[in-house]
Amino acid sequence: MINFVTTRSHRYTVRRLVRDLGRRKCRQWTYEDLFTRRRIPGGTWIFTDHERLSDFELSLAAAIAARLEGAGSLVLNHPAHVRGRLALLKLLNTEGINDFTAWPCDGSPRPARFPVFIRNTFDHKSAAIELIEDQAGLDACILAMQRDGVSLAGKIVIEYAGEEVSPGVWARFSTYRAGDTLVEHHAAVGFEWIVKDQKHESRLHEHPGYRGFLEAERDFVANGRFRAILRRAFDLARVDYGRADFAIVAGRPQIYEINTNPKHGSRRALLRRTHPDRLETQLGAEDRLRAALLAADGSGTGTVVLDDPLLRRQQKPLRRLFGPARG
């Protein structure tokens, strides 16, 4: 049995995936529910949403993961091991994978190259992110945030690293990891330097480079481009399940983040919403991802007692806060 653990507000990310895989093979939990439990079933446990947890919540989650491993269950994305976004970006640069790096916003950042942008470490929002062209602009932006009462904690300054695939067009590639298996999944193309999702479909279909965009995605998904580098990045992140988002700059992948809780749609929605030109590529990639997830299901049966002292001290007040545990 595969058990996904998400935050309560972001459980929608795997809801359709769990439904499609079936309740006999897959189950969904929230941290808020898990923290109130005295016993949980063994199996394969995938911890997600690390960046949305407080340090204390990460400690609770790590204690649960340790109990699971001690009882013979398989734990993916152990909360005590996964690197945070800032630490990972800095390490990817140090290891020569990325040409760009990042700094904490509250640490008087002095980037070596511009432009840069500011984003949160605790979410995946990209709306209203603007490029900052020089140090004076960065200093002014940080000062304005402080004047407006915006906390600098949890915000980082990141050097821009992007390259157009055609004038005014950018592409973002995504590779999943499920256990030991990497799955090249899709390439999204857009008309903004931050490519969040495949938008402006009709405009893309009219673009003279549209067929080339499709072929680049097919080649990426079919031939496992940059797999060795992506595996190294996942290993550095200590992430066993998640999605790496990256772009190709000067012929090399530049990895922007590894998301431990990527959103999954249903197969029905994939069939309904995907353009026919991409459908075969997308169906094949999604089938391989789901097969890799099921193959990652390891050992672990019976019941695991959550008797860690840190957990026991919190279970009663958390039950009052979130309600009694179900099951």
N, C-alpha and C positions, 0 to 999 in steps of 0.2 A: 504494500500500500504506500503510495506517495502522498505525503502530507505537506501542503504549501502553507507557510505562515506569512501573513501580511498584516499591515496595520488595518484597523477597522475602516478608516476612511478610504483606503485604497484596495479593498478586497475585490473590487470590480475587475482588476487587472487579469485575474486568473479564473474568474467565475465561469466564463464560457468554455475555457479550456478544460476545467474540471468536469463540467457537464458533458462535454464531447468525449472525454476519455472514459467517463463512467464512474459511478460511485464505488464500484467494487475495486477500482484501480487507483482512485484519486480522491483526496479529501482536502477541504480548505479550512484553515483556522485563522483566527486573529490573535495578535499578541495579547490584546486586552482580555480575551477569553483564556488564552493559554496560561497567563500569569495567575489566574485564580484556581488552576487545577492542582489537585493532589496526586492524580494518576493520569497517565496518557498511554495510548497504545504504542508499541514498538513499530518499526517500519523504516521507511526512508523519509527523512525530514528535510525540507528545503526552506531555509530561513531567508527572507527577503526584506526589502525596505529598510536596510540598516541606517541609511542617512536620515530617515524620518524618526528614528528613536533617540531618546535622550541617552546620556552616558549611563544613567542608572538603569534604564530599560535594557540597554545592551548588556549590562552586567547580569540582569535577570535572565535574558535570553541565552547568554553564554552558559549560565548555570544549568539551564534546562538542556542545552545541547550537550554539555558534559555528562549529564545523567543519561541521556539517550545513548551516547557513544559507549559509556561504561556498561550499558545493558546490551550492547551488540547491535544497536541500530546504526544505519548509515546517515550521517549528517552532511548535507551540502551547504556551503556558505556559513561555516561556523561563525557565530557572532564575535567570538574572541579572536578571529583570524583575519576577517575581511578588512582590507584597507579602505579608509575614507577617501573621498574625492580629491581633496587637496594633496594628501600624502601620495596617492597613486599618480597624479599628474606630475608631481615633482620627481617621483621615482622613474616614471617612464622617460622623462627627460634625462635624468642622470644615467639611465641604462642605454641611452642612444636610440630609443625607439621613437620618441617625439622630439621635434626640433623646438617646441615651445614649452613653457613652464608656467607656474602659477604661484601666487603669494596670498597670504591672509590679508584681508582688507584692513584689519585693525593693527597691522604690523608695519606701518609706514612703507608701503610697497614702492620699490624703485625698479620697474621692469627694464630689461636690457634692450627690448625691442617694442615697437608700437606699430599698429594700433593694439589696444587691449579692450577688454570689456569686463564687466562685473556681473557675477551671478551668485546664486545661493548654493551652499553645499547641501542643503536639506530638502531640495525638491528638484523637479525637472522642468520648471517653467522657463520659457524662452521668449515670451512676449515682451515687447518694449525694451529689449536689450540693445543698446547702441554702442558703436565703436567709439573709443576715445583715442584721439590722435597723438597726444603727447603728454609729458609729465605734468605740465601746468594744468591741462584739462583733467587729468586724473586727480590731482590734488584738489582742484575746485569741486569735482564731483563728490569726493569723499567728504569734504567740508560741508557741502550742501546737504548731504545725507545726514550728517550729525546735527546740523541746524534744524532739519526737519524732524528730528527725533527718531531717525532710522538707526537701529542698532547695526554696528559693523560686524558683530559676532556672527559667524556662519556665512559670511560673504567673502568671496575670493576674487582676485584680479587675475585674469587669464590672457595670455598673449594670443592674438588672432593668428590662426594658421589655416588658410583656405586657398582654394584655387578653382577658378571657373572651369567647367567642362566645355563651355561654349560661352560667348559673350553674354553676360547677364544671367548665366545659369550655373547652379551649383548642384553637386550630388553628395549624398550621404549614404554610406554602405553600412550594413548591419550583419554581424556574425553572432550566432548564439553558441553558448556552451551548455551542454547537459551531461554532467558527469565527465567522462573522458572524451566525449564526442563534440567536435565543432561542426556547426551547420551554417554555411553561408546562406543567408535568408532572403535579403532583398536590397535594392538600391532605390532610394527616394530622390527625386529630382525636383528642384524648385527654383523660383526666381528671386529668392532672398538668400543672403549668405548663411543664415541659420535655416537649415532644411529640417523641419520638424516632422512633417508627414508629406505624402504625395498629394499636393494641392494643385489647383488650376489645371485640372486634367485636360479640358478642352483646349486651353492655350498651349499645353505641351504637345497635344496631338497635331497642332498646326505648325509647330516649330520645325524648321528644316532639318534639325538634328535629331528628331524624335526617334527614327529607326536606329540611329547610333546609340541613343540612350538605352533603348531596349536591348540591343546587342551587348552593351557593356554589362547590363544586369545579368543577362543569360550567361555570359562568360564568367562573371564573378560567382554566380550560384553553381554553375556546372563544374568549374575547374578548380575551386578551392584556392583562389588567389590569396596570397599573403597569410596562408594558414599558419606557418611556423611563427611568424611575428605575432599573430593574434593569440596563439597558444601561449607564447611567452608573456604577453600582456595579461592574460587571464591568470597565469601562474603568479605573476608579480602582484596582482590584485588579490590573490587567494580566493578567487571566485570560482565555484564549481558549477553554478547555474546563473545565467544572465545573458545580457546582450551587449556587445561592444559596438558602439557607433563611431565611425571614423570617415575621413575623407582621404583622397589620394592627392598629395602635394609633391610636386617634383618627382613623381614616380614612386613615392613611399607613403605608406599609411600613416596618418596622424590621428591618434586615438583620442577622442574627446571625452568619452566616459564609458564606464561599464555599469549598466543598469541591472540591479539584482531583482527588479520587479517590473519587467516590461509587460505592456498590455497585450493580451491575446484576444483576437476576435474569434468568432465561431466559424466553423467550416462553411456553414450556410451563408454567413455574411460574406465570406471570401468569394464564394461562387456568385453571389448577387452583386457585389460592388466592384470586383476587380475587372478592369478592362480586358476584353478578349485577347488583346495582344500580349498581355502579361500573365494570363491565367495559368497556362501550363507551367511556366516558371515558378509562380507563386504556390500552386498546388503541390508541386514536387518538393519545394523547400519546406513547406508546412508539414507534409507527410514525413519527411526525414527528421524534422524537429520533434514531432510527436513520437516517432519510433525511438529516437535517442532518449527522450524522457522516460519512456517505458522501460527501455533497456537499462537505464540508470537505477532502476528500483532494486535496491539491495536487500540484505538480510535484516532481520529484526522482527520479532514477534512477541506476543505476550503483553504484559503491562509494565510500564516503567513508573516507579514511585519517585515523585519529585520531593525528596526529603532534604534538599539542601537548606541549611539554616537561613540563608539570605532569602530564599523563596518562601519558607514557612512564615517568616516574620511579615511578609507582604500579602500573603494569601487572604487573610481575613479582612484587612482594610480594602483590598482590591475587590473582593466579592461585594462589599458594601457599595463600592463605587460603580462597578460594572454589572452587578447582579450575580446571582449564583451561576456557577459553571453548569453547562448542559452536558448530559451524558454521564 
